[in-house]
C-alpha cells in the first residue's frame, strides 16, 4: 500500500466516514474509494453491497480478482451519567475497542478522581452533544436514570441513527419514558429502537455485572449486519 | 492491551513515517471456522515487531516471517494457511479452518 493512500485512509477514518480500499490482486494496484466516489467506480455495485453489509470481500475470478476492504470508523460509546456502572463500563469498553466519553452535568459525579483519564464532559447533553457529533458508528448508553439528563440525549441519538441506544431503568420507568417521548413527537418505530431495560439478560446485579451486560448488548448491535447497514446508508 | 483495527492502520502509517520497513497483512478469505473475519489486519516492521492479528495467534509467526521477504522485495504475496498446509508451513489453524492472507509492503 502506498503511504499516501494509507494516510488518506487514516484521514477518512479520523473524519468518521466509511470508505473502501480496492486491491487488484494480480497487479497489486490499489485505490481508495470514498463514499462520494462509489458511483463512479468500476466495481460500484460490489462496493455498495460490501459497504451495506459492512463486510470486506473478494470479487471477480482469476487474474481479475480484487479485494474490497471495507473501512468503517472506529466505534465510539457515549455514556450519559458518571455513575458507578460507568466506572466499571469505561475500562471494559475501552478494552473492547470503543472510544469512550462520559457526559454528566452533575459536577460532583464528573470528577477525574472517579474516572482517571476517561474524558468526562461536565455539561448538559444539549450543550455537549453538538460538539461531540453523534453518528451511526456511535453507541449511546444512558445511565443517569434522570429524565432531564437522559432523555435529550436519547432523542438526539435516535435522530442521529446511533447503532445502539440503551437506557437504564425498569420496565415501569421505561413505560413512562416512552409516554414522554411519544408526547414529544417521536415515532413509535424510533422509540422502539431503545434497548430497555438495558443490557442482555444475564441476571446482572452489581454495577460491574450490569456493565458486562450493557457492553455485550452494544457489541451484539455492532456486529449484527443490520445495524451497520442502517448506519452506512444513513 | 487495547488494540483495534484503527490502531493497526495508524501504526502502519506512523512506523513508515519513522523510516521503518513496514508490511501490512490482511485476511482475504476464510473457509470453515476462522478466528478473525475477512479484512482483519496485522502490521509488521522489518525487525519483526507486529500489532493486530489475522488469526488467534496460530499463524502470526509465519506471517511475520513472510513479511520480512515482502519488505525486502516489495512484491506482495498471498499466503494460505489451513490444516492441509501443515507440512508446508509447520503451522496451521487448530480450529480446522483455512485462511488466505495478503501481505504487501507499505511504500
Interface residues (C-beta under 8 A of the other chain):
Chain A: X1 X2 X3 X6 X7 X9 X10 X13 X23 X25 X28 X55 X56 X57 X58 X67 X69 X70 X71 X73 X74 X94 X95 X97
Chain B: X2 X3 X4 X5 X6 X9 X10 X12 X13 X16 X17 X24 X26 X28 X29 X37 X38 X39 X75 X76 X78 X102 X104 X105 X106 X107
